[in-house]
Amino acid sequence: MAFDDAWRKLDLEQKNPKDKLQVVLSELKDHPFLQDNPVKANEIGEFRIRLLGL
C-alpha cells in the first residue's frame, strides 16, 4: 500500500502522528485516490495509523 511505504520511508521520529500523516499525504499528492478523495484519504490514513500502530 502506497501509504504504508511512504510512512516507513520518512524519518519522522520527532513528529506526532497527525503531523506525520500530513507529511505522508503531501508526499502522495499525485496519487489518484488522494486527488479524487482527499477527505477519505485522510480518514484512511488515520485508520491505518491506529490499525498498524504506526
Backbone bond lengths (Angstrom), bond angles and torsions (degrees), N, CA, C in turn:
res aa  C-N    CA-C-N  psi(-1)  N-CA   C-N-CA  omega(-1)  CA-C   N-CA-C  phi
1 M - - - 1.452 - - 1.531 108.26 -
2 A 1.305 116.54 134.27 1.468 121.92 -175.71 1.521 111.87 -58.51
3 F 1.333 117.03 -38.72 1.463 120.42 -178.93 1.522 110.78 -61.86
4 D 1.324 117.00 -48.74 1.467 121.07 -178.25 1.521 111.01 -61.44
5 D 1.321 117.08 -42.63 1.461 120.84 179.38 1.521 111.26 -62.50
6 A 1.322 116.62 -46.13 1.463 120.62 -179.90 1.522 110.82 -64.24
7 W 1.318 116.71 -39.69 1.468 121.65 -179.71 1.524 110.21 -60.65
8 R 1.306 115.84 -46.47 1.467 120.78 -175.70 1.525 112.42 -72.87
9 K 1.320 118.71 -26.86 1.462 121.75 -178.84 1.523 112.08 -74.25
10 L 1.308 117.20 -29.14 1.461 120.34 -174.73 1.516 111.25 -83.80
11 D 1.317 115.63 139.61 1.462 121.56 176.66 1.525 107.00 -91.54
12 L 1.314 115.50 92.76 1.467 120.12 -173.53 1.524 111.71 -123.98
13 E 1.296 117.17 33.21 1.464 121.38 -176.82 1.533 112.50 -54.27
14 Q 1.301 117.21 -34.33 1.454 120.96 -172.85 1.520 114.22 -85.25
15 K 1.309 118.05 -9.48 1.463 120.06 -175.35 1.526 111.37 -98.52
16 N 1.327 114.98 153.23 1.462 118.99 175.49 1.529 108.74 -78.69
17 P 1.323 117.94 163.99 1.472 120.33 -175.40 1.531 115.05 -57.20
18 K 1.322 118.41 -37.65 1.474 119.53 179.78 1.529 111.16 -66.35
19 D 1.332 116.88 -39.57 1.466 119.82 176.93 1.525 110.61 -66.66
20 K 1.338 116.43 -41.65 1.459 120.37 178.08 1.522 110.62 -60.43
21 L 1.318 116.07 -42.07 1.458 120.58 -179.70 1.528 110.49 -58.71
22 Q 1.311 117.06 -44.04 1.459 119.89 -179.89 1.529 111.62 -64.41
23 V 1.335 116.86 -37.89 1.465 120.49 177.64 1.528 110.03 -64.77
24 V 1.323 116.23 -45.53 1.466 120.11 -179.84 1.523 110.80 -63.14
25 L 1.312 117.34 -44.92 1.471 119.60 179.26 1.525 111.34 -62.71
26 S 1.311 117.42 -35.13 1.466 118.87 177.46 1.531 110.35 -69.26
27 E 1.340 116.95 -32.47 1.469 120.44 175.57 1.528 111.20 -66.63
28 L 1.316 116.35 -30.03 1.466 122.08 -177.55 1.532 112.49 -98.60
29 K 1.308 117.43 18.18 1.468 121.77 -172.95 1.525 113.85 -56.52
30 D 1.322 118.05 -23.53 1.462 120.96 -179.75 1.526 112.74 -92.16
31 H 1.314 117.51 -1.28 1.468 120.70 -179.78 1.537 108.45 -69.29
32 P 1.324 117.45 131.84 1.475 120.71 -176.27 1.535 113.87 -56.39
33 F 1.325 117.96 -40.60 1.461 119.50 -179.23 1.522 110.83 -64.53
34 L 1.319 117.08 -42.92 1.464 120.75 179.19 1.526 110.63 -64.26
35 Q 1.302 117.51 -38.08 1.458 120.32 179.16 1.529 111.65 -67.36
36 D 1.322 116.55 -39.62 1.462 120.60 -177.25 1.526 113.65 -82.65
37 N 1.327 116.98 -28.27 1.471 121.81 -173.52 1.527 111.68 -139.03
38 P 1.317 119.15 64.00 1.463 119.64 -175.03 1.530 114.00 -60.91
39 V 1.311 118.15 -37.08 1.468 120.56 -179.76 1.522 110.02 -68.11
40 K 1.313 116.24 -45.78 1.470 120.77 179.65 1.533 110.11 -65.45
41 A 1.312 118.18 -38.26 1.465 121.37 178.22 1.528 110.38 -61.36
42 N 1.318 117.13 -40.31 1.462 120.95 177.68 1.531 110.01 -65.02
43 E 1.321 116.74 -43.38 1.468 120.58 178.86 1.528 111.03 -62.25
44 I 1.308 116.74 -41.89 1.460 120.26 179.40 1.527 110.05 -67.38
45 G 1.322 117.18 -38.53 1.463 120.46 176.26 1.517 111.30 -59.89
46 E 1.328 116.84 -45.12 1.460 120.40 178.18 1.530 110.69 -62.82
47 F 1.324 116.75 -39.62 1.461 121.18 177.90 1.527 110.67 -63.11
48 R 1.333 117.37 -45.53 1.475 121.06 -179.58 1.519 110.66 -61.90
49 I 1.311 117.54 -38.34 1.465 121.29 178.59 1.527 109.84 -61.40
50 R 1.318 116.19 -46.71 1.484 120.34 179.28 1.519 110.89 -67.56
51 L 1.322 117.01 -44.06 1.457 121.73 -176.01 1.533 111.87 -63.36
52 L 1.305 116.14 -45.06 1.453 121.06 -174.62 1.524 113.10 -95.43
53 G 1.332 116.74 -3.63 1.459 119.30 -178.28 1.525 112.15 62.97
54 L 1.319 115.52 36.76 1.467 120.03 -178.11 1.519 111.72 -74.56
